[in-house]
Amino acid sequence: MDIKTYESVLPYMGNPFTDRIKRVIADTPRSSIDDPALTPAGVMVLVYPKNGQHCVMLNRRTTRVDSHKGEISFPGGRVDPEDATLLDTALRETHEEMGIHPRDIEVLGALDDTPTTTRYRISPYAGTIPYPYKFSPSEAEVAEVLEVPISSLMDSRNRRDEIRITDGDLDCAPAFAYNGHIIFGATARVLHRFLQLLETSLEEDTP
């Protein structure tokens, strides 16, 4: 299914779209990472309707955070001792960073674990919120809130390849361009996997 088809379908999905996300996540085996050398972290992939299409929430980190300064990321962070689960971590961090209360988030499911170059193991959770919503970004952590249309992320013109040399070998990973920003690293890999699930789900319904 090409981008024009996505753009014609997405604006009219409403709640059935998030129901679709919940269903495809439930039907897809989740890949987990069991490596005690990696620090566990939880993030939220928030999807919600805005201006007739569904968006994913990201943020640009400030230069005052400990790591990944100025990079584009999901709301989330490392596990704290009081967190019973990594989902609790993702919900708590989303509240601290964006002012979104956990009770306002409908959790749609858990996505694949993803490692980072800074030795974290990210456990992403998809969720949705009512919109419009009054965000309250943390001035210390969030420099800019990005509400990225899914149709933009699915547009091949906005896709990039991130090339790195790892142990002497070329490593190619997905990246995305949006509104002057480049989304790369673990955030892009989580997005890429999430979009793969959506694409598979939508193509199954294509006559």
Buried (B, 14 or more C-beta within 10 A) or exposed (E): EEBEEBBEBBBEBEEEBBEBBBBBBEEBEEEEEEEEEBEBBBBBBBBBBEEEBBBBBBBBBBEEBEEBEEBBBBBBBBBEEEBEEBBBBBBBBBBBBBBBEBEEBBBBBBBBBBBBEEEBBBBBBBBBBEEEBEBEBBEEBBBBBBBBBBBBBBBEEBBBEBEEEEEEEEEEBBBBBBEEBBBBBBBBBBBBBBBBBBBEBBEEEEE
